[in-house]
Amino acid sequence: MTLKEKTLLAHERLQQVYGEQDLYNRRDAMRELISTMLSHRTTHADEEKAYRQMHERFGSWEGIRDAPLPELIDAISSSRFPEAKAVNIKKVVGKILADHGEANIDFLRDMPVEEAMNWLTSLPGVGLKTSTLVLLFNFYKPVLPVDTHVHRVTQRLGVIGPKTNAEKAHTLLLDMLPKDAKVLFNFHKHFFWHGQKVCVYAAPRCKQCVLTDICDWYQANRKTSKE
């Protein structure tokens, strides 16, 4: 079985487990961008708290742009590394307001994928994961976000190498999948959920997994794997 065949087989099995999902916007693009910046090394609940407190305290994107840095740091303190994130958020919001006259990045919808990706990754504190999440979730571009769960599951399966970082994994996995936004959306969702619920970091619940027969990690560690 080739790596591409294994990747597609794993995707097919996880889709049977978790069900095919329709593409949807979970939140507007500007919020997706800033919330994902806040989410780095942070739980979803703390990310939501930071975003809410930031808007409650400063009232608008213009207010966030103009906020004294110590106050913005305090407002997003439920997020990890608030000092660095506050600096980058102020810069990103300021640039978007200065260049486009409003806090709106819907213009990315009409950009070619590479151009949109380059624009996003040029922003302070915005990397590949944040950019791909915004482009796939909000604008249905054929890109693949690789977060810690997607990275861990595909690495344990053996479809990417043990030393392959998340950035390289974006390219490797995308090359093995159809360039179809709905397929990529489902791949991301299913591998994300599988990493959250079954293929967890510390003690993967292999006896609950439908991928063990094709999983390199399980074959090497089957005597010590957990339910």
N, C-alpha and C positions, 0 to 999 in steps of 0.2 A: 504494500500500500504506500503510495506517495504521500508526502506531507500535505499536499493539496487535497488529496482524497480523504485523508484522516481529518483535516480541518472541516471539510464539508460534511463528513459523516457525523462528527461531533456536533456540528451546528444542527443537523437534521434531528439528532436524538434529543438535544436540549429543547428544540422547538416543540417536539412532541410532549415533553415534560411541562414546559412553561407556557405553551400556546403562542401562536403567531399574534404579534402586536401590530396594530395600525400605527402609522406615523402620526405623531401629535406634538404640538408645542406645549411643553409643561409650564412655560412662562415666557414673557416677551423677551426679545433678543438682548436688550440692554440689561435687564435683570439677569438673564442667563450668563452674560459676560461677567458682571460684577460678582454675582453669587458664586460662580465657579472660581473666580480669583480668591474669594473668601474661603472656599471649601478645602484648599490645600492643607493636608494633614489635620483636618478638622471634621468632626462628626456632622451629619446633616442637621441635627437639632441645633448645634452651636453655630453652624453657618447661617441657618434661618434666623436665629436670635441676633446675630451680628448685623445681618441685613436689615432686620426690622428696627433695631435700636438706632442704626445709622440714619434711617429715614425719619424715624420719630424725632430724633434730636435735631436734624438739620433741615427737614421738610421738603427738600427738592434736590435735584442734581446740582443746580447752581449753588445751593447751600452746602452740599458736600464738597464741591470744588473749592469753595471759599472758607471752609471750616478750618479753624486753627488745628494744626497737626496733632497736638497733644489731646485735643477733644475728640478728634476722629479716632485716634488710637484707642482712647477709652471706650468710645461707642462700639467699636468692633472687637473689644477685648475678649469676647467669648471665642473668637477665632484664634487659631495659633499664629504666631509671628505677626501680631497686629501692627508692630512698628513698621515693618517692611511693606505689609499690605496697604496700610493707610497711605504711605508715600505713593505707591503705584496707582492706587485707586484715584487719588487726587489728580495725578498726571493724566491718567486715561480719560477720566471724565472731562478734565479741562481741555484735552486735545479734541475730543469729539465735539464738545460745545463750540470750541474755537473754529474748527474746520467745517462744521455742518450746521451750526446755529441752533441745534437742539440735541438733546440726549437721545439719539435714535440712530441705530446702525442697520436699518432695514435696507439701505442701499447695497448691502452685501448680497442680497438676493439676486441681483442682476449681474454680479461680477462672476467671471470665470473662477473655478475652484482655486487654481494656483494664485491668482491675483488676490482673492479674498483671504486665502491663508496667509499670504505675505503681509497683507495689511494688518491682520490680527496679530501675527507674531512680531510685528514691529512695535507693538504697544508694550510699555513697561510692565513686566510681571505677567505677560500673557505668553504661554508656551503652547506646545502642540496639543496637549490634552484639552485645554480650555478652548482653543481655536476649533478643534474638530467637534467638540460638543456643541458649540454655537452653530457651526455650519451644518451639522447633521440634524440636530434637534429643531432648529428654527427655520432653516432654509432648505432642508432636505438635499444637501449636497452629498455626493457619494464619497464620503470620508469615514474613517473608523476611529472613534475615540478608544484609547487603550488606557484604562485606569488600573489601579493596583489589582483589582479582582480579575479583569480580563487578562492582564499580564500573568498573574499567578496561575490561572487555570490553563492557559495555552502553553505556558512553560512546563507545567507538570505533565501535560499531555505529551509534550515533546515535539510540538509543531513549531516552536521557536527554541533556540538553544538556551542552556542554563546561564550563559553570560550575556544574552541579548537584552539590552535595556529597553525601556518602554518606548523611547523615541524610535529606535530601529524596528521595534515590533510593529509600530504603525504601518511601516512600509511593507514588511514581510507578510503580515496578515492580510493587508489590503490587496496585495498581489495574488493571494490565493482565493479571493472571494469575488463574486460578481460585482461589477461597479453599479450597483442598484441601491438606492438610498434605503428602501424598505428592508432589503436583505441585510444591509449593514446595521441598520437600526435594531433589527431583531437579534443579530449576532451580538452586538454590544449588550443589549438588555439581558439576553439569556446567559451569556458568560458572566456578566455582572451579578445577576441573581444567583447563579450557581456558585460563584465565589463567596457570596454572602452567606448562603444557606448550607452548602454541602462541602465545597472545596475550600474550607476556611483556612486561615493562615497556620494556626498552631497545631490543630489536630483534625485533619480532613476526615469527613464522615464517609469513608469510602464505601461502606456497606449500603449507603443510600444512593450511590452514584451509578448512573447508567453508562459511564464511560470507562469503567475499570479495565475492560478487555483490550482497550486501545490506549491506555494511559501508561506512559513510561514510568512515572513516579510510583504508581500502584504496583506495577510489576516488580519494581526494585525494593519496595517497602511493604509488601502485602502482609508480612507477619506482624508488623507493628501498627498498621493502620487502624483507625477507630471507626465505630459505628457512627 
